Amino acid sequence: MAAPTPARVAEDLTQTALRSLRGEALAAPSSGIVEVFNHGRGRDGLIPLWVGEGDLPAPGFVVEAMIGSIEAGETFYTHQRGIPELREAIARYMARIHSKPFANSAEPFTPKRFFVTVGGMHAVQIAIRLLAGAGDDVLVLTPAWPNFEGALKVSGARLIEIPLQTKMDSTGRQIWSLDLDQLTAAVTPAAKVLVVNSPSNPTGWVATREDLSALLAFARRHDLWIIADEIYGRISFDGGRAPSFHDVMDEEDRVLFIQSFSKNWAMTGLRIGWLEAPPCFGEIIENLIQYSTSGVAVPLQRAAIAALEEGEAFFQNQLKRLAESRAILCDGLRRIDRVRFAEPQGAFYLFCTIEGVTDTRELAFRWVDEAGVGVAPGTAFGAGGRDYVRICFARDPARIAEAVRRIETWFKA
């Protein structure tokens, strides 16, 4: 009998090692977005509209604050909850944007509500560790950012998808909408959490104040916590910010908020965000931060303070740019008979279907290879997104116009 080849021995050892890992780790899904990103990474001339970031670097005042902190020697361990100056700056910022944390209370925002995290993803992980684990069900409005699914599976919780619906409005245009009856039908005795992302990545759906009131009432009836991802809350195209749970909730309501510096101030790679939670959770959240990251580097926190205190003009310029790019993309795709979409009300993504296309993963690869445009396949966003592709329009309007031209040319080929 022939001896096993080195390759076979290596394969057997690999399989033995994999079988020894925890099921939760093995269950972590691969990112369908990263798969396409890796396929097209570094291609000359490609227009990358696949990941959720813009093309502008962090503004100078953010970089200067970070460098100044390093030069001042702020390179030591720090407060697990975040330095007091940043938590105070977040409280002032939230008061400016939302006035107060509760609809029926004059209580102001206090720094005790805010916990600095390594980006929005770390805030999601902390929130899930607080609320859900093995044996628990978590209801998620989908199509949804795939990192929710990943974080839930790693925790051992079960994700229950609640697909948003599409319908026609009074003008005959497609819109996304919430189906409360479907949500009620999906709740289980093991349900512990409802995840709501508005404005939505990837659909651009923005929950109305009435939607949020209905979701809050549903959570109260079924004794659920809400994890509210409001990272895109200020990226709204109807004027002003999007409605928030802060507008409708009472102090006793059980809502955790996910926030990030990434989108508003072009800080995606700097990895800093915050979790908003009841102050009574303070010591518990501090412990979870200690045992995951031991806190956020002080130079990044100084950069975040600069973003909050000096970044309004930068944000408004980004918002104007996004509105222009959105209009170019929507107008261009409407010229293509086979493309169907709901015009995004918020965030910076357009989610569209293409008549005759059932494999959007294959389409995303083809557009990289044949059109020179990178998009995210809808298969990455849950069952409700399978037939779609996501296009990020957080780019210079001229580049969005060129991407539209390339897509139109592809359809004519």
C-alpha positions as CSV (number, residue, x, y, z in Angstrom):
1,M,0.0,0.0,0.0
2,A,1.4,3.4,-1.0
3,A,2.3,5.8,1.7
4,P,0.2,9.0,1.9
5,T,1.6,11.9,-0.1
6,P,2.7,15.0,1.8
7,A,-0.3,16.8,0.4
8,R,-2.7,14.2,1.7
9,V,-1.0,14.3,5.1
10,A,-1.3,18.1,5.2
11,E,-5.0,17.9,4.2
12,D,-5.8,15.3,6.9
13,L,-4.1,17.4,9.6
14,T,-6.0,20.5,8.4
15,Q,-9.4,18.6,8.6
16,T,-8.5,17.3,12.1
17,A,-7.6,20.8,13.2
18,L,-10.8,22.3,11.8
19,R,-13.0,19.7,13.5
20,S,-11.5,20.8,16.9
21,L,-12.7,24.4,16.5
22,R,-15.8,25.8,18.1
23,G,-18.9,25.5,16.0
24,E,-19.6,29.3,16.4
25,A,-16.3,30.1,14.8
26,L,-16.9,27.7,11.9
27,A,-20.3,29.2,11.4
28,A,-19.0,32.7,10.8
29,P,-20.0,33.3,7.1
30,S,-17.5,34.6,4.5
31,S,-18.2,38.1,3.3
32,G,-19.7,38.1,-0.2
33,I,-18.6,41.8,-0.5
34,V,-15.0,41.0,0.3
35,E,-15.0,38.1,-2.1
36,V,-15.7,40.4,-5.1
37,F,-13.4,43.1,-3.6
38,N,-10.5,40.7,-3.5
39,H,-11.3,39.6,-7.1
40,G,-11.0,43.1,-8.4
41,R,-8.5,44.7,-6.0
42,G,-5.7,46.7,-7.6
43,R,-7.2,46.6,-11.2
44,D,-6.1,49.6,-13.2
45,G,-8.9,51.9,-14.0
46,L,-11.6,50.0,-12.1
47,I,-14.2,52.2,-10.4
48,P,-14.7,50.6,-6.9
49,L,-18.3,51.0,-5.7
50,W,-18.4,47.8,-3.7
51,V,-17.5,48.7,-0.1
52,G,-19.2,51.2,2.2
53,E,-16.8,54.1,2.1
54,G,-16.1,57.2,0.1
55,D,-13.1,58.3,-1.9
56,L,-12.1,61.2,0.4
57,P,-9.3,60.7,3.0
58,A,-9.8,61.8,6.6
59,P,-9.8,65.7,6.7
60,G,-6.7,67.6,7.7
61,F,-8.0,68.7,11.1
62,V,-8.7,65.1,12.0
63,V,-5.2,64.0,11.0
64,E,-3.5,66.9,12.8
65,A,-5.3,66.1,16.0
66,M,-4.1,62.5,15.8
67,I,-0.5,63.5,15.0
68,G,-0.5,66.1,17.8
69,S,-1.7,63.5,20.3
70,I,1.1,61.1,19.3
71,E,3.7,63.9,19.4
72,A,2.4,64.8,22.9
73,G,3.2,61.3,24.1
74,E,-0.4,60.0,24.4
75,T,0.6,56.5,23.6
76,F,-0.3,54.7,26.9
77,Y,-3.3,52.6,28.1
78,T,-6.4,54.8,28.6
79,H,-10.0,54.8,29.9
80,Q,-11.9,51.7,28.8
81,R,-15.1,53.7,28.3
82,G,-13.2,56.4,26.3
83,I,-11.5,59.5,27.4
84,P,-13.8,62.0,29.3
85,E,-13.2,64.7,26.7
86,L,-14.5,62.5,23.9
87,R,-17.5,61.3,25.8
88,E,-18.4,64.8,26.7
89,A,-18.0,65.9,23.0
90,I,-20.3,63.1,21.9
91,A,-22.9,64.2,24.4
92,R,-22.7,67.8,23.1
93,Y,-22.9,66.6,19.5
94,M,-25.9,64.3,20.2
95,A,-27.7,67.2,22.0
96,R,-27.1,69.4,18.9
97,I,-28.4,66.7,16.5
98,H,-31.2,65.1,18.6
99,S,-31.9,67.7,21.3
100,K,-32.6,65.1,24.0
101,P,-32.4,61.3,24.4
102,F,-36.1,60.7,25.3
103,A,-39.3,62.0,23.7
104,N,-41.1,62.7,27.0
105,S,-38.3,63.9,29.2
106,A,-36.3,67.0,29.5
107,E,-33.2,65.0,30.6
108,P,-30.2,66.0,28.6
109,F,-27.6,63.7,26.9
110,T,-25.0,62.8,29.5
111,P,-21.5,61.4,28.8
112,K,-22.4,58.4,31.0
113,R,-24.5,57.1,28.1
114,F,-21.6,56.8,25.6
115,F,-18.9,54.1,25.3
116,V,-16.1,54.5,22.7
117,T,-15.4,51.5,20.6
118,V,-13.1,50.3,17.8
119,G,-15.5,51.3,15.0
120,G,-19.2,50.5,14.6
121,M,-18.5,46.8,14.3
122,H,-17.0,46.6,17.8
123,A,-20.1,48.4,19.1
124,V,-22.3,45.8,17.4
125,Q,-20.3,43.0,19.0
126,I,-20.5,44.5,22.5
127,A,-24.3,45.0,22.0
128,I,-24.8,41.4,21.0
129,R,-22.6,40.1,23.8
130,L,-24.8,42.0,26.2
131,L,-28.1,40.7,24.9
132,A,-28.0,37.5,22.9
133,G,-26.2,34.1,22.8
134,A,-26.8,30.4,22.3
135,G,-30.5,29.6,22.3
136,D,-31.7,33.1,21.6
137,D,-33.4,34.4,18.5
138,V,-32.7,37.8,17.0
139,L,-35.0,39.4,14.5
140,V,-33.3,41.5,11.8
141,L,-34.9,43.7,9.2
142,T,-33.3,42.6,5.9
143,P,-31.8,43.1,3.4
144,A,-29.1,43.9,6.0
145,W,-25.4,44.6,6.4
146,P,-23.9,41.1,6.5
147,N,-21.8,41.8,9.6
148,F,-25.0,41.5,11.7
149,E,-25.4,37.9,10.6
150,G,-21.7,37.2,11.2
151,A,-21.7,38.7,14.7
152,L,-24.9,36.8,15.6
153,K,-23.7,33.4,14.4
154,V,-20.4,33.8,16.3
155,S,-22.4,34.5,19.4
156,G,-24.4,31.4,18.9
157,A,-27.7,33.2,18.5
158,R,-30.1,32.5,15.7
159,L,-30.9,35.2,13.1
160,I,-34.5,35.4,11.9
161,E,-34.8,37.6,8.8
162,I,-37.7,40.0,8.4
163,P,-37.6,41.1,4.8
164,L,-38.6,44.7,3.9
165,Q,-41.2,44.8,1.1
166,T,-41.1,46.7,-2.1
167,K,-44.3,48.5,-3.4
168,M,-45.2,51.4,-5.7
169,D,-45.9,54.8,-4.3
170,S,-48.5,57.3,-5.5
171,T,-46.2,58.4,-8.3
172,G,-45.6,54.8,-9.6
173,R,-42.1,54.6,-8.3
174,Q,-40.8,51.6,-6.3
175,I,-40.2,52.1,-2.5
176,W,-39.2,49.9,0.4
177,S,-41.6,49.5,3.2
178,L,-42.0,47.8,6.6
179,D,-44.5,44.9,7.0
180,L,-45.5,44.8,10.7
181,D,-47.7,41.8,10.2
182,Q,-44.7,39.8,8.9
183,L,-42.7,40.9,11.9
184,T,-45.4,39.8,14.3
185,A,-45.7,36.5,12.6
186,A,-42.0,35.8,12.9
187,V,-41.5,36.5,16.6
188,T,-40.7,33.4,18.7
189,P,-40.7,32.6,22.4
190,A,-36.9,32.6,22.2
191,A,-36.7,36.1,20.6
192,K,-34.6,38.6,22.6
193,V,-33.6,41.3,20.3
194,L,-34.8,43.3,17.2
195,V,-32.1,44.8,15.0
196,V,-33.2,48.0,13.1
197,N,-30.8,49.8,10.6
198,S,-32.3,53.1,9.4
199,P,-31.2,54.7,7.1
200,S,-30.5,51.3,5.7
201,N,-27.4,49.7,4.3
202,P,-28.0,48.4,1.6
203,T,-31.5,49.5,0.6
204,G,-31.5,53.2,1.4
205,W,-34.8,52.8,3.2
206,V,-35.5,55.3,5.9
207,A,-37.9,54.4,8.7
208,T,-40.6,57.1,9.3
209,R,-41.3,58.3,12.8
210,E,-44.5,56.2,12.6
211,D,-42.5,53.1,11.6
212,L,-40.2,53.6,14.6
213,S,-43.1,54.1,17.0
214,A,-44.7,50.9,15.7
215,L,-41.4,49.0,16.1
216,L,-40.9,50.3,19.6
217,A,-44.5,49.3,20.5
218,F,-43.8,45.8,19.1
219,A,-40.6,45.5,21.1
220,R,-42.5,46.5,24.3
221,R,-45.2,43.9,23.7
222,H,-42.7,41.1,23.2
223,D,-40.2,42.2,25.8
224,L,-37.4,42.7,23.3
225,W,-34.3,44.9,23.2
226,I,-33.7,47.0,20.1
227,I,-30.3,47.4,18.6
228,A,-30.6,50.6,16.5
229,D,-27.9,51.1,13.9
230,E,-28.3,54.8,13.1
231,I,-24.8,55.3,11.7
232,Y,-26.3,56.9,8.5
233,G,-28.8,59.0,10.5
234,R,-27.6,62.3,9.1
235,I,-27.2,61.1,5.5
236,S,-30.8,61.8,4.5
237,F,-32.0,63.3,1.2
238,D,-35.3,64.7,2.4
239,G,-33.8,67.6,4.4
240,G,-32.5,67.3,7.9
241,R,-31.6,64.1,9.7
242,A,-33.6,60.8,9.5
243,P,-36.1,60.0,12.2
244,S,-34.5,58.3,15.3
245,F,-35.7,56.1,18.1
246,H,-34.6,59.1,20.3
247,D,-37.6,60.9,18.9
248,V,-40.1,58.3,20.1
249,M,-38.6,56.4,23.1
250,D,-39.1,56.8,26.8
251,E,-36.4,56.4,29.4
252,E,-37.5,52.9,30.3
253,D,-37.4,51.7,26.7
254,R,-34.7,49.2,26.0
255,V,-32.6,50.5,23.1
256,L,-28.9,50.3,22.3
257,F,-27.5,52.6,19.6
258,I,-24.7,51.9,17.2
259,Q,-22.7,54.8,15.9
260,S,-19.5,55.4,14.0
261,F,-17.1,58.2,12.9
262,S,-16.5,56.3,9.6
263,K,-19.1,57.6,7.3
264,N,-19.7,61.3,8.3
265,W,-16.1,62.2,8.5
266,A,-14.3,59.8,6.1
267,M,-12.6,57.9,9.0
268,T,-13.3,54.3,7.9
269,G,-9.7,53.1,8.3
270,L,-9.2,54.8,11.7
271,R,-11.7,52.4,13.4
272,I,-13.6,54.4,16.0
273,G,-17.2,54.6,16.9
274,W,-19.4,54.5,20.0
275,L,-22.2,52.5,21.7
276,E,-25.0,54.4,23.4
277,A,-26.5,52.5,26.3
278,P,-28.2,53.0,29.7
279,P,-25.6,54.3,32.2
280,C,-26.4,51.4,34.5
281,F,-24.6,49.2,32.0
282,G,-21.4,51.1,32.4
283,E,-19.3,48.7,34.4
284,I,-20.4,45.7,32.4
285,I,-19.6,47.4,29.0
286,E,-16.3,48.6,30.5
287,N,-15.5,45.0,31.3
288,L,-16.4,43.8,27.8
289,I,-14.2,46.4,26.2
290,Q,-11.4,45.5,28.5
291,Y,-11.6,41.8,27.5
292,S,-11.8,42.6,23.8
293,T,-9.7,45.6,22.9
294,S,-8.6,47.3,26.2
295,G,-9.9,50.5,24.8
296,V,-9.3,52.8,21.8
297,A,-6.0,54.5,21.2
298,V,-6.0,58.1,22.6
299,P,-4.7,59.6,19.3
300,L,-7.8,58.2,17.5
301,Q,-10.0,59.6,20.2
302,R,-8.4,63.1,19.8
303,A,-9.1,62.8,16.1
304,A,-12.7,61.9,16.9
305,I,-13.1,65.0,19.1
306,A,-11.8,67.1,16.2
307,A,-14.3,65.5,13.8
308,L,-17.2,66.4,16.2
309,E,-16.1,69.9,16.9
310,E,-14.6,71.0,13.6
311,G,-16.2,68.7,11.0
312,E,-19.6,70.2,10.2
313,A,-18.5,71.9,7.0
314,F,-16.7,68.8,5.9
315,F,-19.8,66.7,6.5
316,Q,-22.1,69.2,4.7
317,N,-19.8,69.2,1.7
318,Q,-19.9,65.4,1.6
319,L,-23.7,65.4,1.9
320,K,-24.0,67.8,-1.1
321,R,-21.6,65.6,-3.1
322,L,-23.6,62.5,-2.2
323,A,-26.8,64.1,-3.3
324,E,-25.3,65.0,-6.7
325,S,-23.8,61.5,-7.2
326,R,-27.2,59.9,-6.2
327,A,-29.0,62.0,-8.8
328,I,-26.5,61.0,-11.5
329,L,-26.7,57.3,-10.6
330,C,-30.5,57.2,-10.4
331,D,-31.0,59.2,-13.7
332,G,-28.5,56.9,-15.5
333,L,-29.9,53.6,-14.3
334,R,-33.5,54.7,-15.2
335,R,-32.3,54.9,-18.8
336,I,-31.6,51.2,-18.7
337,D,-34.9,49.3,-19.3
338,R,-33.8,46.1,-17.4
339,V,-32.8,47.9,-14.1
340,R,-35.3,48.3,-11.3
341,F,-34.7,50.1,-8.0
342,A,-36.2,52.2,-5.3
343,E,-34.6,55.6,-5.1
344,P,-32.5,55.6,-1.8
345,Q,-33.9,58.0,0.8
346,G,-30.8,57.9,3.0
347,A,-27.3,56.3,3.4
348,F,-25.2,56.2,0.2
349,Y,-26.2,52.9,-1.5
350,L,-28.5,52.0,-4.4
351,F,-29.9,48.5,-4.4
352,C,-31.2,47.3,-7.7
353,T,-32.4,44.3,-9.6
354,I,-31.6,43.5,-13.2
355,E,-34.3,41.8,-15.3
356,G,-33.2,38.4,-16.5
357,V,-30.3,38.1,-13.9
358,T,-30.7,35.5,-11.1
359,D,-27.1,35.1,-10.1
360,T,-26.0,38.5,-8.8
361,R,-22.7,37.1,-7.5
362,E,-21.8,36.1,-11.0
363,L,-22.9,39.5,-12.3
364,A,-20.7,41.3,-9.8
365,F,-17.7,39.3,-11.0
366,R,-18.7,40.0,-14.6
367,W,-19.0,43.7,-14.1
368,V,-15.5,43.8,-12.6
369,D,-14.1,41.9,-15.5
370,E,-16.2,43.3,-18.4
371,A,-17.3,46.8,-17.3
372,G,-14.6,47.9,-15.0
373,V,-17.1,48.6,-12.2
374,G,-17.0,47.0,-8.7
375,V,-20.4,46.4,-7.0
376,A,-21.5,44.2,-4.1
377,P,-23.7,41.2,-4.8
378,G,-27.1,41.1,-3.1
379,T,-26.4,37.6,-1.9
380,A,-24.2,39.1,0.8
381,F,-27.2,40.8,2.4
382,G,-29.5,37.9,3.3
383,A,-32.3,36.1,1.5
384,G,-34.2,39.4,0.8
385,G,-31.3,40.7,-1.2
386,R,-30.5,37.7,-3.3
387,D,-31.7,39.2,-6.6
388,Y,-30.0,42.6,-6.1
389,V,-26.7,44.3,-6.4
390,R,-25.6,47.2,-4.2
391,I,-23.9,50.2,-5.7
392,C,-22.1,52.6,-3.3
393,F,-22.3,56.2,-4.7
394,A,-20.0,57.8,-2.2
395,R,-17.7,58.9,-4.9
396,D,-16.9,62.0,-6.9
397,P,-19.9,62.7,-9.2
398,A,-17.7,62.6,-12.3
399,R,-16.6,59.0,-11.4
400,I,-20.3,58.0,-10.8
401,A,-21.1,59.4,-14.2
402,E,-18.3,57.3,-15.7
403,A,-19.5,54.2,-13.9
404,V,-23.0,54.7,-15.3
405,R,-21.6,55.1,-18.8
406,R,-19.7,51.8,-18.4
407,I,-22.7,50.0,-17.1
408,E,-24.9,51.3,-20.0
409,T,-22.2,50.2,-22.5
410,W,-22.1,46.7,-20.9
411,F,-25.9,46.3,-21.3
412,K,-25.6,47.3,-25.0
413,A,-22.7,44.8,-25.7
